[in-house]
Amino acid sequence: MAFIRPKEIQDYVIPWLREVQAQSEKAATPRREVDDARPPKKMKRAHDLVKPDGTIPMDIPVALEDKIHLYNAMLQLGLPKFVQLPLIDKIMIWISLAKKRQKKRRVLLLNREKNHQHQH
């Protein structure tokens, strides 16, 4: 088991769980419904909390290190994949952009080296 920093739990997971709990309690509140064959709206609202395109996204930190620690906490706590996916996407985008920046730097360095060699 890996170390979980309290920062990610306090700043991201607990506020998200509170939002889920509040929405869940709201969905469980009985409402007057017309008696028909359709499921009651409260059941639909409760289902909305757990569908893959979830209605309650978790905030995502800006710094890559914080993103990684949050991902680790999500894994350790067993949060569902659909909760993890937006964070995974942000991490993958960061990695992709870092690779592009690294490639640009290499091209710039090679061009400088070629220019320097042609001048001497």
N, C-alpha and C positions, 0 to 999 in steps of 0.2 A: 504494500500500500504506500502510495506517495504522500508527501507532505501537502496539506491543504492550508493555505494562508487564510486567516480569519477575515481579511479585508474583502475578498471576493464573496464570501458568505454574507457578511454584513452589508456590503454595498450593492450586491446584485441579486443573490439568491433569496435572501429573506424578504426584501421588498417585493420581488416577483411572487413569492409564495403568498404574501399578504394580499396582493392583487388577485391572485387566483382564488384565495379563500373568500375574499369579498365578493367576487363575481359568482362563485359557487353558492354562497349564502343567498345572494340576490336571486340566483336561478332556482333555488330551493323554496323561495317564498311562494306560497300558494296563491294562485290567481283564479278569478272566476273564468271558467271556460264554458263554451257552448258544448253540450254533450254530443260529440260526434265521433267518427271513427279515427280521426287524426290524433296523433300523440299530443299531449298537452305542451304548451309552449315552454313550460319550465323544464321539461325533459329535453327539448331542443336546445335551450340555452345551456343546460348542463353539458350536453354533448359538444357544444361549441368550444368549451374549455379544453377539450382533449383532441380535437380534430387536428390533423397534420398542419393545416394552415392557421393554427391557433390564433385566438383573438387577443392573447396577452403575450406579446413578445418580451423577452428579457432584455434589459439594457446591456449594451456591450461596451467595455472599456476601450479607450483610445490606444493606449500603449500595447505593443505586441506582447511584452512580458505579462501584463495583466490579463490579456486575452488568453494566453496559454495557461495561466494559473486558474482562470475561471473555467476553462475547458476541463482542466484536471479535476476541479471541484465538481463540475457537472458529472463527469465520469464516476468519481468516487461516490457521489450521492445517488447515482443511478437515475438521473433525470432522463426523461424520454428523448429519443433521437430528434423528434421534431422541435424540441426546445433547444437542442444543441446545434441544429443545422444552420441557423443564421450566424452563429459564432464561427462555425467551421467555414462558412462562406467568406466571412471577413478575414479570417486567418489565411485562407487560400488566396484571396485577392491581394493581401499584403505580401505574401510570398511571391506571387506572380509579378507584382510591381517591383519588388526588390530584385528579382531576376532580370527584369527589363533594365532597371537602373544599372545593375552590374554589367550587363552586356554593353550598354551605352558607354560606361566608363572604360571598358576594355577597348572599344572602338576608338574612343578619343585618345587613349594612351598609345595605341598602335599608330594612329595618324600623327600624333606628336613625334613619336619615335621615327617614323618615316620622314617627316619634315626635317627633323633634326639631322638625320643621316644625309639627306639631300643637300643640306646647307654646308656640311663639312666634307 
